[in-house]
Amino acid sequence: MIHGTAEVSETGEVVPEYEAVMRRTMPAEQADAYFGELRRRGTRMERIAVRPAWVGVVDFETRFPGPMPEWLRS
């Protein structure tokens, strides 16, 4: 969980981070076709940056309310 200030900036193109992540999940030819089509259409994307003021981790092992039921342990 993150609380903080978010800033949205328009990139005017495909965001490089998005392309890098998506290329890891697609065959190269499919990714080339997909991103070629996005660029052909002039797809504009936005980047959301969050400057954290507070960060919390939900740790169900140490913060679970009460003893963990047996059926969850298996």
N, CA, C and O atoms as a Tinker XYZ file with bonds, in Angstrom:
   296  protein
     1  N      0.847000   -1.160000    0.000000    73     2
     2  CA     0.000000    0.000000    0.000000    64     1     3
     3  C      0.895000    1.226000    0.000000    63     2     4     5
     4  O      1.907000    1.284000    0.699000    81     3
     5  N      0.497000    2.206000   -0.802000    73     3     6
     6  CA     1.262000    3.443000   -0.891000    64     5     7
     7  C      0.318000    4.621000   -0.752000    63     6     8     9
     8  O     -0.733000    4.663000   -1.392000    81     7
     9  N      0.695000    5.586000    0.092000    73     7    10
    10  CA    -0.006000    6.861000    0.193000    64     9    11
    11  C      0.997000    7.916000   -0.223000    63    10    12    13
    12  O      2.150000    7.884000    0.205000    81    11
    13  N      0.570000    8.841000   -1.045000    73    11    14
    14  CA     1.476000    9.896000   -1.450000    64    13    15
    15  C      0.877000   10.750000   -2.536000    63    14    16    17
    16  O     -0.328000   10.719000   -2.786000    81    15
    17  N      1.734000   11.512000   -3.176000    73    15    18
    18  CA     1.323000   12.414000   -4.239000    64    17    19
    19  C      1.545000   11.741000   -5.581000    63    18    20    21
    20  O      2.628000   11.234000   -5.872000    81    19
    21  N      0.499000   11.747000   -6.390000    73    19    22
    22  CA     0.592000   11.157000   -7.724000    64    21    23
    23  C      0.652000   12.270000   -8.759000    63    22    24    25
    24  O     -0.010000   13.300000   -8.636000    81    23
    25  N      1.464000   12.033000   -9.781000    73    23    26
    26  CA     1.578000   12.993000  -10.875000    64    25    27
    27  C      1.380000   12.241000  -12.181000    63    26    28    29
    28  O      2.024000   11.220000  -12.423000    81    27
    29  N      0.490000   12.747000  -13.016000    73    27    30
    30  CA     0.218000   12.131000  -14.313000    64    29    31
    31  C      0.845000   13.009000  -15.382000    63    30    32    33
    32  O      0.603000   14.215000  -15.433000    81    31
    33  N      1.662000   12.387000  -16.245000    73    31    34
    34  CA     2.271000   13.141000  -17.341000    64    33    35
    35  C      2.014000   12.408000  -18.649000    63    34    36    37
    36  O      2.179000   11.191000  -18.739000    81    35
    37  N      1.609000   13.163000  -19.653000    73    35    38
    38  CA     1.350000   12.582000  -20.964000    64    37    39
    39  C      2.679000   12.436000  -21.696000    63    38    40    41
    40  O      3.485000   13.365000  -21.731000    81    39
    41  N      2.896000   11.261000  -22.279000    73    39    42
    42  CA     4.148000   11.023000  -22.984000    64    41    43
    43  C      4.032000   11.295000  -24.473000    63    42    44    45
    44  O      5.037000   11.565000  -25.131000    81    43
    45  N      2.818000   11.228000  -25.014000    73    43    46
    46  CA     2.636000   11.454000  -26.437000    64    45    47
    47  C      3.026000   10.269000  -27.291000    63    46    48    49
    48  O      3.013000   10.360000  -28.519000    81    47
    49  N      3.373000    9.161000  -26.664000    73    47    50
    50  CA     3.786000    7.954000  -27.393000    64    49    51
    51  C      3.606000    6.749000  -26.479000    63    50    52    53
    52  O      3.113000    6.875000  -25.358000    81    51
    53  N      4.005000    5.596000  -26.964000    73    51    54
    54  CA     3.970000    4.388000  -26.140000    64    53    55
    55  C      5.023000    4.527000  -25.045000    63    54    56    57
    56  O      6.182000    4.838000  -25.324000    81    55
    57  N      4.617000    4.296000  -23.812000    73    55    58
    58  CA     5.537000    4.430000  -22.678000    64    57    59
    59  C      6.565000    3.296000  -22.745000    63    58    60    61
    60  O      6.178000    2.130000  -22.823000    81    59
    61  N      7.866000    3.612000  -22.716000    73    59    62
    62  CA     8.902000    2.575000  -22.839000    64    61    63
    63  C      8.793000    1.462000  -21.789000    63    62    64    65
    64  O      9.057000    0.300000  -22.095000    81    63
    65  N      8.408000    1.805000  -20.562000    73    63    66
    66  CA     8.276000    0.791000  -19.515000    64    65    67
    67  C      7.173000   -0.212000  -19.865000    63    66    68    69
    68  O      7.310000   -1.412000  -19.628000    81    67
    69  N      6.081000    0.303000  -20.434000    73    67    70
    70  CA     4.972000   -0.563000  -20.839000    64    69    71
    71  C      5.438000   -1.527000  -21.931000    63    70    72    73
    72  O      5.157000   -2.724000  -21.878000    81    71
    73  N      6.139000   -1.001000  -22.901000    73    71    74
    74  CA     6.617000   -1.855000  -23.993000    64    73    75
    75  C      7.578000   -2.923000  -23.476000    63    74    76    77
    76  O      7.498000   -4.079000  -23.891000    81    75
    77  N      8.475000   -2.550000  -22.585000    73    75    78
    78  CA     9.442000   -3.521000  -22.052000    64    77    79
    79  C      8.741000   -4.659000  -21.317000    63    78    80    81
    80  O      9.098000   -5.825000  -21.490000    81    79
    81  N      7.748000   -4.327000  -20.501000    73    79    82
    82  CA     7.024000   -5.354000  -19.754000    64    81    83
    83  C      6.220000   -6.239000  -20.693000    63    82    84    85
    84  O      6.234000   -7.462000  -20.556000    81    83
    85  N      5.519000   -5.634000  -21.644000    73    83    86
    86  CA     4.672000   -6.404000  -22.552000    64    85    87
    87  C      5.496000   -7.309000  -23.465000    63    86    88    89
    88  O      5.059000   -8.411000  -23.796000    81    87
    89  N      6.659000   -6.868000  -23.867000    73    87    90
    90  CA     7.499000   -7.694000  -24.746000    64    89    91
    91  C      7.974000   -8.966000  -24.048000    63    90    92    93
    92  O      8.285000   -9.956000  -24.710000    81    91
    93  N      8.031000   -8.946000  -22.724000    73    91    94
    94  CA     8.427000  -10.155000  -21.988000    64    93    95
    95  C      7.359000  -11.235000  -22.052000    63    94    96    97
    96  O      7.653000  -12.410000  -21.834000    81    95
    97  N      6.127000  -10.852000  -22.346000    73    95    98
    98  CA     5.027000  -11.815000  -22.317000    64    97    99
    99  C      4.545000  -12.224000  -23.702000    63    98   100   101
   100  O      3.631000  -13.040000  -23.814000    81    99
   101  N      5.143000  -11.672000  -24.763000    73    99   102
   102  CA     4.688000  -11.960000  -26.129000    64   101   103
   103  C      5.833000  -12.497000  -26.973000    63   102   104   105
   104  O      6.993000  -12.150000  -26.753000    81   103
   105  N      5.503000  -13.344000  -27.939000    73   103   106
   106  CA     6.515000  -13.710000  -28.935000    64   105   107
   107  C      6.955000  -12.441000  -29.688000    63   106   108   109
   108  O      6.164000  -11.512000  -29.848000    81   107
   109  N      8.197000  -12.403000  -30.143000    73   107   110
   110  CA     8.769000  -11.200000  -30.768000    64   109   111
   111  C      7.935000  -10.698000  -31.943000    63   110   112   113
   112  O      7.684000   -9.498000  -32.050000    81   111
   113  N      7.507000  -11.592000  -32.819000    73   111   114
   114  CA     6.730000  -11.163000  -33.990000    64   113   115
   115  C      5.408000  -10.532000  -33.582000    63   114   116   117
   116  O      4.990000   -9.522000  -34.149000    81   115
   117  N      4.757000  -11.128000  -32.603000    73   115   118
   118  CA     3.476000  -10.601000  -32.124000    64   117   119
   119  C      3.680000   -9.233000  -31.475000    63   118   120   121
   120  O      2.889000   -8.316000  -31.698000    81   119
   121  N      4.731000   -9.093000  -30.679000    73   119   122
   122  CA     5.018000   -7.815000  -30.020000    64   121   123
   123  C      5.335000   -6.736000  -31.051000    63   122   124   125
   124  O      4.871000   -5.602000  -30.931000    81   123
   125  N      6.127000   -7.090000  -32.068000    73   123   126
   126  CA     6.447000   -6.116000  -33.118000    64   125   127
   127  C      5.184000   -5.634000  -33.813000    63   126   128   129
   128  O      5.029000   -4.438000  -34.062000    81   127
   129  N      4.275000   -6.561000  -34.129000    73   127   130
   130  CA     3.019000   -6.197000  -34.788000    64   129   131
   131  C      2.156000   -5.328000  -33.870000    63   130   132   133
   132  O      1.596000   -4.323000  -34.309000    81   131
   133  N      2.051000   -5.708000  -32.619000    73   131   134
   134  CA     1.224000   -4.975000  -31.656000    64   133   135
   135  C      1.723000   -3.549000  -31.475000    63   134   136   137
   136  O      0.942000   -2.602000  -31.568000    81   135
   137  N      3.014000   -3.387000  -31.219000    73   135   138
   138  CA     3.549000   -2.053000  -30.992000    64   137   139
   139  C      3.630000   -1.246000  -32.277000    63   138   140   141
   140  O      3.516000   -0.020000  -32.248000    81   139
   141  N      3.828000   -1.922000  -33.404000    73   139   142
   142  CA     3.760000   -1.231000  -34.692000    64   141   143
   143  C      2.387000   -0.627000  -34.920000    63   142   144   145
   144  O      2.270000    0.505000  -35.391000    81   143
   145  N      1.337000   -1.387000  -34.582000    73   143   146
   146  CA    -0.034000   -0.900000  -34.731000    64   145   147
   147  C     -0.319000    0.253000  -33.774000    63   146   148   149
   148  O     -0.959000    1.230000  -34.159000    81   147
   149  N      0.150000    0.150000  -32.531000    73   147   150
   150  CA    -0.048000    1.254000  -31.588000    64   149   151
   151  C      0.597000    2.534000  -32.109000    63   150   152   153
   152  O      0.009000    3.613000  -32.029000    81   151
   153  N      1.793000    2.407000  -32.635000    73   151   154
   154  CA     2.492000    3.587000  -33.152000    64   153   155
   155  C      1.816000    4.118000  -34.415000    63   154   156   157
   156  O      1.722000    5.331000  -34.604000    81   155
   157  N      1.349000    3.221000  -35.275000    73   155   158
   158  CA     0.666000    3.631000  -36.498000    64   157   159
   159  C     -0.578000    4.452000  -36.173000    63   158   160   161
   160  O     -0.887000    5.431000  -36.853000    81   159
   161  N     -1.285000    4.039000  -35.123000    73   159   162
   162  CA    -2.500000    4.747000  -34.710000    64   161   163
   163  C     -2.207000    6.039000  -33.957000    63   162   164   165
   164  O     -3.115000    6.834000  -33.713000    81   163
   165  N     -0.950000    6.253000  -33.589000    73   163   166
   166  CA    -0.596000    7.449000  -32.821000    64   165   167
   167  C     -1.068000    7.375000  -31.379000    63   166   168   169
   168  O     -1.447000    8.385000  -30.786000    81   167
   169  N     -1.042000    6.166000  -30.818000    73   167   170
   170  CA    -1.490000    5.961000  -29.440000    64   169   171
   171  C     -0.698000    6.843000  -28.489000    63   170   172   173
   172  O      0.532000    6.878000  -28.522000    81   171
   173  N     -1.427000    7.550000  -27.646000    73   171   174
   174  CA    -0.806000    8.406000  -26.637000    64   173   175
   175  C     -1.046000    7.769000  -25.279000    63   174   176   177
   176  O     -2.154000    7.317000  -24.991000    81   175
   177  N     -0.031000    7.730000  -24.457000    73   175   178
   178  CA    -0.139000    7.137000  -23.131000    64   177   179
   179  C      0.260000    8.154000  -22.080000    63   178   180   181
   180  O      0.897000    9.166000  -22.373000    81   179
   181  N     -0.130000    7.861000  -20.849000    73   179   182
   182  CA     0.258000    8.675000  -19.713000    64   181   183
   183  C      1.074000    7.837000  -18.738000    63   182   184   185
   184  O      0.901000    6.623000  -18.639000    81   183
   185  N      1.949000    8.498000  -18.036000    73   183   186
   186  CA     2.749000    7.846000  -16.999000    64   185   187
   187  C      2.267000    8.388000  -15.655000    63   186   188   189
   188  O      2.119000    9.598000  -15.480000    81   187
   189  N      2.027000    7.490000  -14.720000    73   187   190
   190  CA     1.621000    7.891000  -13.376000    64   189   191
   191  C      2.807000    7.631000  -12.451000    63   190   192   193
   192  O      3.276000    6.500000  -12.322000    81   191
   193  N      3.280000    8.693000  -11.813000    73   191   194
   194  CA     4.391000    8.569000  -10.865000    64   193   195
   195  C      3.867000    8.916000   -9.473000    63   194   196   197
   196  O      3.176000    9.919000   -9.296000    81   195
   197  N      4.195000    8.092000   -8.500000    73   195   198
   198  CA     3.763000    8.333000   -7.127000    64   197   199
   199  C      4.989000    8.568000   -6.256000    63   198   200   201
   200  O      5.902000    7.744000   -6.210000    81   199
   201  N      4.994000    9.705000   -5.567000    73   199   202
   202  CA     6.059000    9.991000   -4.599000    64   201   203
   203  C      5.504000    9.573000   -3.236000    63   202   204   205
   204  O      4.650000   10.260000   -2.676000    81   203
   205  N      5.985000    8.451000   -2.705000    73   203   206
   206  CA     5.402000    7.923000   -1.472000    64   205   207
   207  C      5.657000    8.813000   -0.261000    63   206   208   209
   208  O      6.761000    9.314000   -0.049000    81   207
   209  N      4.601000    8.992000    0.524000    73   207   210
   210  CA     4.716000    9.641000    1.829000    64   209   211
   211  C      4.631000    8.580000    2.924000    63   210   212   213
   212  O      5.094000    8.782000    4.046000    81   211
   213  N      4.026000    7.441000    2.568000    73   211   214
   214  CA     3.873000    6.322000    3.492000    64   213   215
   215  C      3.755000    5.045000    2.672000    63   214   216   217
   216  O      3.069000    5.012000    1.651000    81   215
   217  N      4.429000    3.998000    3.129000    73   215   218
   218  CA     4.361000    2.698000    2.468000    64   217   219
   219  C      4.113000    1.646000    3.533000    63   218   220   221
   220  O      4.781000    1.635000    4.567000    81   219
   221  N      3.159000    0.764000    3.287000    73   219   222
   222  CA     2.859000   -0.306000    4.225000    64   221   223
   223  C      2.822000   -1.644000    3.511000    63   222   224   225
   224  O      2.496000   -1.721000    2.326000    81   223
   225  N      3.151000   -2.672000    4.225000    73   223   226
   226  CA     3.137000   -4.027000    3.688000    64   225   227
   227  C      2.081000   -4.826000    4.436000    63   226   228   229
   228  O      2.055000   -4.837000    5.667000    81   227
   229  N      1.221000   -5.485000    3.695000    73   227   230
   230  CA     0.231000   -6.350000    4.317000    64   229   231
   231  C      0.894000   -7.721000    4.468000    63   230   232   233
   232  O      1.103000   -8.437000    3.489000    81   231
   233  N      1.213000   -8.063000    5.696000    73   231   234
   234  CA     1.894000   -9.323000    5.997000    64   233   235
   235  C      0.922000  -10.197000    6.773000    63   234   236   237
   236  O      0.739000  -10.018000    7.977000    81   235
   237  N      0.305000  -11.135000    6.084000    73   235   238
   238  CA    -0.729000  -11.946000    6.702000    64   237   239
   239  C     -0.183000  -12.953000    7.712000    63   238   240   241
   240  O     -0.957000  -13.541000    8.468000    81   239
   241  N      1.126000  -13.162000    7.738000    73   239   242
   242  CA     1.683000  -14.078000    8.741000    64   241   243
   243  C      1.787000  -13.416000   10.105000    63   242   244   245
   244  O      1.547000  -14.061000   11.126000    81   243
   245  N      2.145000  -12.130000   10.136000    73   243   246
   246  CA     2.307000  -11.464000   11.423000    64   245   247
   247  C      1.150000  -10.531000   11.763000    63   246   248   249
   248  O      1.000000  -10.146000   12.922000    81   247
   249  N      0.328000  -10.159000   10.784000    73   247   250
   250  CA    -0.762000   -9.218000   11.040000    64   249   251
   251  C     -2.140000   -9.847000   10.893000    63   250   252   253
   252  O     -3.149000   -9.148000   10.983000    81   251
   253  N     -2.199000  -11.142000   10.671000    73   251   254
   254  CA    -3.494000  -11.798000   10.515000    64   253   255
   255  C     -4.269000  -11.683000   11.813000    63   254   256   257
   256  O     -3.703000  -11.937000   12.876000    81   255
   257  N     -5.549000  -11.308000   11.772000    73   255   258
   258  CA    -6.312000  -11.110000   13.010000    64   257   259
   259  C     -6.621000  -12.427000   13.718000    63   258   260   261
   260  O     -7.554000  -13.133000   13.335000    81   259
   261  N     -5.867000  -12.750000   14.717000    73   259   262
   262  CA    -6.079000  -13.978000   15.486000    64   261   263
   263  C     -5.345000  -15.156000   14.878000    63   262   264   265
   264  O     -4.693000  -15.025000   13.842000    81   263
   265  N     -5.453000  -16.317000   15.530000    73   263   266
   266  CA    -4.777000  -17.509000   15.025000    64   265   267
   267  C     -5.286000  -17.873000   13.634000    63   266   268   269
   268  O     -6.475000  -17.749000   13.338000    81   267
   269  N     -4.365000  -18.323000   12.793000    73   267   270
   270  CA    -4.736000  -18.712000   11.443000    64   269   271
   271  C     -5.530000  -20.014000   11.497000    63   270   272   273
   272  O     -5.085000  -20.981000   12.116000    81   271
   273  N     -6.687000  -20.051000   10.864000    73   271   274
   274  CA    -7.483000  -21.279000   10.877000    64   273   275
   275  C     -6.723000  -22.443000   10.240000    63   274   276   277
   276  O     -5.931000  -22.246000    9.318000    81   275
   277  N     -6.960000  -23.608000   10.717000    73   275   278
   278  CA    -6.276000  -24.820000   10.224000    64   277   279
   279  C     -6.441000  -24.981000    8.716000    63   278   280   281
   280  O     -5.492000  -25.346000    8.022000    81   279
   281  N     -7.645000  -24.710000    8.206000    73   279   282
   282  CA    -7.887000  -24.923000    6.781000    64   281   283
   283  C     -7.047000  -23.989000    5.897000    63   282   284   285
   284  O     -6.837000  -24.285000    4.720000    81   283
   285  N     -6.563000  -22.863000    6.450000    73   283   286
   286  CA    -5.704000  -21.972000    5.687000    64   285   287
   287  C     -4.242000  -22.398000    5.713000    63   286   288   289
   288  O     -3.462000  -22.006000    4.845000    81   287
   289  N     -3.872000  -23.196000    6.702000    73   287   290
   290  CA    -2.467000  -23.608000    6.842000    64   289   291
   291  C     -2.054000  -24.654000    5.816000    63   290   292   293
   292  O     -0.871000  -24.776000    5.498000    81   291
   293  N     -3.006000  -25.401000    5.302000    73   291   294
   294  CA    -2.645000  -26.480000    4.372000    64   293   295
   295  C     -2.632000  -26.019000    2.950000    63   294   296
   296  O     -2.348000  -26.808000    2.048000    81   295
